[in-house]
Amino acid sequence: MQIRALSNAEGSYESFKLHGIISLFIILFFTVTLVLKPVNIKRV
């Protein structure tokens, strides 16, 4: 029972890590887009 709980926690941690990486990439993408768009408009 204790091993099962440990593996469950490990699995949820892995999924949490994956979601964290995905959300981090999305935030980075939006930040880069917001930063680059005004630069591109100014350049043109």
PDB file as gemmi writes it, atoms N, CA and C in Angstrom:
CRYST1    1.000    1.000    1.000  90.00  90.00  90.00 P 1                      
ATOM      1  N   MET A   1       0.840  -1.202   0.000  1.00  0.00           N  
ATOM      2  CA  MET A   1       0.000   0.000   0.000  1.00  0.00           C  
ATOM      3  C   MET A   1       0.881   1.260   0.000  1.00  0.00           C  
ATOM      4  N   GLN A   2       1.941   1.228   0.811  1.00  0.00           N  
ATOM      5  CA  GLN A   2       2.839   2.387   0.887  1.00  0.00           C  
ATOM      6  C   GLN A   2       3.564   2.589  -0.451  1.00  0.00           C  
ATOM      7  N   ILE A   3       3.994   1.490  -1.072  1.00  0.00           N  
ATOM      8  CA  ILE A   3       4.691   1.556  -2.365  1.00  0.00           C  
ATOM      9  C   ILE A   3       3.751   2.128  -3.421  1.00  0.00           C  
ATOM     10  N   ARG A   4       2.485   1.710  -3.371  1.00  0.00           N  
ATOM     11  CA  ARG A   4       1.486   2.161  -4.340  1.00  0.00           C  
ATOM     12  C   ARG A   4       1.283   3.681  -4.214  1.00  0.00           C  
ATOM     13  N   ALA A   5       1.209   4.179  -3.000  1.00  0.00           N  
ATOM     14  CA  ALA A   5       1.034   5.612  -2.764  1.00  0.00           C  
ATOM     15  C   ALA A   5       2.251   6.384  -3.284  1.00  0.00           C  
ATOM     16  N   LEU A   6       3.434   5.814  -3.078  1.00  0.00           N  
ATOM     17  CA  LEU A   6       4.672   6.457  -3.521  1.00  0.00           C  
ATOM     18  C   LEU A   6       4.697   6.566  -5.040  1.00  0.00           C  
ATOM     19  N   SER A   7       4.328   5.470  -5.721  1.00  0.00           N  
ATOM     20  CA  SER A   7       4.323   5.463  -7.189  1.00  0.00           C  
ATOM     21  C   SER A   7       3.268   6.431  -7.722  1.00  0.00           C  
ATOM     22  N   ASN A   8       2.143   6.543  -7.029  1.00  0.00           N  
ATOM     23  CA  ASN A   8       1.090   7.489  -7.429  1.00  0.00           C  
ATOM     24  C   ASN A   8       1.603   8.916  -7.332  1.00  0.00           C  
ATOM     25  N   ALA A   9       2.287   9.229  -6.253  1.00  0.00           N  
ATOM     26  CA  ALA A   9       2.849  10.560  -6.054  1.00  0.00           C  
ATOM     27  C   ALA A   9       3.895  10.843  -7.125  1.00  0.00           C  
ATOM     28  N   GLU A  10       4.699   9.849  -7.451  1.00  0.00           N  
ATOM     29  CA  GLU A  10       5.743   9.993  -8.468  1.00  0.00           C  
ATOM     30  C   GLU A  10       5.110  10.271  -9.826  1.00  0.00           C  
ATOM     31  N   GLY A  11       4.046   9.558 -10.149  1.00  0.00           N  
ATOM     32  CA  GLY A  11       3.354   9.731 -11.425  1.00  0.00           C  
ATOM     33  C   GLY A  11       2.743  11.116 -11.535  1.00  0.00           C  
ATOM     34  N   SER A  12       2.122  11.593 -10.463  1.00  0.00           N  
ATOM     35  CA  SER A  12       1.519  12.924 -10.470  1.00  0.00           C  
ATOM     36  C   SER A  12       2.601  13.995 -10.579  1.00  0.00           C  
ATOM     37  N   TYR A  13       3.753  13.724  -9.967  1.00  0.00           N  
ATOM     38  CA  TYR A  13       4.873  14.668 -10.047  1.00  0.00           C  
ATOM     39  C   TYR A  13       5.384  14.747 -11.488  1.00  0.00           C  
ATOM     40  N   GLU A  14       5.486  13.609 -12.162  1.00  0.00           N  
ATOM     41  CA  GLU A  14       5.942  13.573 -13.554  1.00  0.00           C  
ATOM     42  C   GLU A  14       4.984  14.348 -14.454  1.00  0.00           C  
ATOM     43  N   SER A  15       3.679  14.136 -14.272  1.00  0.00           N  
ATOM     44  CA  SER A  15       2.685  14.844 -15.082  1.00  0.00           C  
ATOM     45  C   SER A  15       2.708  16.343 -14.771  1.00  0.00           C  
ATOM     46  N   PHE A  16       2.924  16.677 -13.494  1.00  0.00           N  
ATOM     47  CA  PHE A  16       3.010  18.085 -13.085  1.00  0.00           C  
ATOM     48  C   PHE A  16       4.226  18.739 -13.735  1.00  0.00           C  
ATOM     49  N   LYS A  17       5.346  18.003 -13.762  1.00  0.00           N  
ATOM     50  CA  LYS A  17       6.577  18.502 -14.382  1.00  0.00           C  
ATOM     51  C   LYS A  17       6.349  18.742 -15.862  1.00  0.00           C  
ATOM     52  N   LEU A  18       5.676  17.810 -16.519  1.00  0.00           N  
ATOM     53  CA  LEU A  18       5.395  17.920 -17.956  1.00  0.00           C  
ATOM     54  C   LEU A  18       4.515  19.135 -18.232  1.00  0.00           C  
ATOM     55  N   HIS A  19       3.454  19.296 -17.430  1.00  0.00           N  
ATOM     56  CA  HIS A  19       2.554  20.449 -17.592  1.00  0.00           C  
ATOM     57  C   HIS A  19       3.304  21.755 -17.330  1.00  0.00           C  
ATOM     58  N   GLY A  20       4.208  21.736 -16.361  1.00  0.00           N  
ATOM     59  CA  GLY A  20       5.000  22.924 -16.041  1.00  0.00           C  
ATOM     60  C   GLY A  20       5.888  23.329 -17.203  1.00  0.00           C  
ATOM     61  N   ILE A  21       6.516  22.340 -17.847  1.00  0.00           N  
ATOM     62  CA  ILE A  21       7.393  22.608 -18.997  1.00  0.00           C  
ATOM     63  C   ILE A  21       6.570  23.171 -20.151  1.00  0.00           C  
ATOM     64  N   ILE A  22       5.395  22.583 -20.402  1.00  0.00           N  
ATOM     65  CA  ILE A  22       4.523  23.026 -21.502  1.00  0.00           C  
ATOM     66  C   ILE A  22       4.067  24.466 -21.260  1.00  0.00           C  
ATOM     67  N   SER A  23       3.595  24.744 -20.039  1.00  0.00           N  
ATOM     68  CA  SER A  23       3.122  26.098 -19.715  1.00  0.00           C  
ATOM     69  C   SER A  23       4.268  27.099 -19.784  1.00  0.00           C  
ATOM     70  N   LEU A  24       5.471  26.652 -19.396  1.00  0.00           N  
ATOM     71  CA  LEU A  24       6.646  27.523 -19.450  1.00  0.00           C  
ATOM     72  C   LEU A  24       6.958  27.903 -20.893  1.00  0.00           C  
ATOM     73  N   PHE A  25       6.878  26.911 -21.799  1.00  0.00           N  
ATOM     74  CA  PHE A  25       7.127  27.173 -23.224  1.00  0.00           C  
ATOM     75  C   PHE A  25       6.077  28.120 -23.789  1.00  0.00           C  
ATOM     76  N   ILE A  26       4.813  27.945 -23.374  1.00  0.00           N  
ATOM     77  CA  ILE A  26       3.725  28.810 -23.851  1.00  0.00           C  
ATOM     78  C   ILE A  26       3.962  30.246 -23.383  1.00  0.00           C  
ATOM     79  N   ILE A  27       4.341  30.409 -22.109  1.00  0.00           N  
ATOM     80  CA  ILE A  27       4.610  31.740 -21.557  1.00  0.00           C  
ATOM     81  C   ILE A  27       5.786  32.381 -22.294  1.00  0.00           C  
ATOM     82  N   LEU A  28       6.834  31.587 -22.546  1.00  0.00           N  
ATOM     83  CA  LEU A  28       7.999  32.082 -23.273  1.00  0.00           C  
ATOM     84  C   LEU A  28       7.610  32.524 -24.673  1.00  0.00           C  
ATOM     85  N   PHE A  29       6.805  31.712 -25.349  1.00  0.00           N  
ATOM     86  CA  PHE A  29       6.365  32.014 -26.713  1.00  0.00           C  
ATOM     87  C   PHE A  29       5.578  33.325 -26.761  1.00  0.00           C  
ATOM     88  N   PHE A  30       4.641  33.476 -25.813  1.00  0.00           N  
ATOM     89  CA  PHE A  30       3.828  34.698 -25.772  1.00  0.00           C  
ATOM     90  C   PHE A  30       4.694  35.921 -25.458  1.00  0.00           C  
ATOM     91  N   THR A  31       5.656  35.764 -24.553  1.00  0.00           N  
ATOM     92  CA  THR A  31       6.553  36.871 -24.196  1.00  0.00           C  
ATOM     93  C   THR A  31       7.382  37.287 -25.404  1.00  0.00           C  
ATOM     94  N   VAL A  32       7.938  36.303 -26.108  1.00  0.00           N  
ATOM     95  CA  VAL A  32       8.763  36.586 -27.294  1.00  0.00           C  
ATOM     96  C   VAL A  32       7.914  37.271 -28.357  1.00  0.00           C  
ATOM     97  N   THR A  33       6.683  36.798 -28.549  1.00  0.00           N  
ATOM     98  CA  THR A  33       5.779  37.382 -29.542  1.00  0.00           C  
ATOM     99  C   THR A  33       5.463  38.841 -29.184  1.00  0.00           C  
ATOM    100  N   LEU A  34       5.153  39.073 -27.902  1.00  0.00           N  
ATOM    101  CA  LEU A  34       4.820  40.429 -27.453  1.00  0.00           C  
ATOM    102  C   LEU A  34       6.019  41.362 -27.572  1.00  0.00           C  
ATOM    103  N   VAL A  35       7.223  40.839 -27.351  1.00  0.00           N  
ATOM    104  CA  VAL A  35       8.439  41.662 -27.417  1.00  0.00           C  
ATOM    105  C   VAL A  35       8.817  41.932 -28.867  1.00  0.00           C  
ATOM    106  N   LEU A  36       8.697  40.901 -29.727  1.00  0.00           N  
ATOM    107  CA  LEU A  36       9.151  41.037 -31.114  1.00  0.00           C  
ATOM    108  C   LEU A  36       8.167  41.807 -31.990  1.00  0.00           C  
ATOM    109  N   LYS A  37       6.875  41.708 -31.724  1.00  0.00           N  
ATOM    110  CA  LYS A  37       5.879  42.373 -32.573  1.00  0.00           C  
ATOM    111  C   LYS A  37       6.085  43.894 -32.648  1.00  0.00           C  
ATOM    112  N   PRO A  38       6.242  44.625 -31.547  1.00  0.00           N  
ATOM    113  CA  PRO A  38       6.495  46.074 -31.622  1.00  0.00           C  
ATOM    114  C   PRO A  38       7.805  46.382 -32.352  1.00  0.00           C  
ATOM    115  N   VAL A  39       8.815  45.534 -32.182  1.00  0.00           N  
ATOM    116  CA  VAL A  39      10.110  45.726 -32.842  1.00  0.00           C  
ATOM    117  C   VAL A  39       9.929  45.612 -34.351  1.00  0.00           C  
ATOM    118  N   ASN A  40       9.175  44.608 -34.783  1.00  0.00           N  
ATOM    119  CA  ASN A  40       8.922  44.409 -36.215  1.00  0.00           C  
ATOM    120  C   ASN A  40       8.135  45.575 -36.801  1.00  0.00           C  
ATOM    121  N   ILE A  41       7.165  46.097 -36.059  1.00  0.00           N  
ATOM    122  CA  ILE A  41       6.353  47.228 -36.524  1.00  0.00           C  
ATOM    123  C   ILE A  41       7.240  48.473 -36.655  1.00  0.00           C  
ATOM    124  N   LYS A  42       8.120  48.685 -35.673  1.00  0.00           N  
ATOM    125  CA  LYS A  42       9.018  49.843 -35.702  1.00  0.00           C  
ATOM    126  C   LYS A  42       9.997  49.737 -36.871  1.00  0.00           C  
ATOM    127  N   ARG A  43      10.456  48.519 -37.133  1.00  0.00           N  
ATOM    128  CA  ARG A  43      11.440  48.298 -38.193  1.00  0.00           C  
ATOM    129  C   ARG A  43      10.833  48.604 -39.561  1.00  0.00           C  
ATOM    130  N   VAL A  44       9.552  48.257 -39.753  1.00  0.00           N  
ATOM    131  CA  VAL A  44       8.863  48.468 -41.036  1.00  0.00           C  
ATOM    132  C   VAL A  44       8.383  49.903 -41.162  1.00  0.00           C  
TER     133      VAL A  44                                                      
END                                                                             
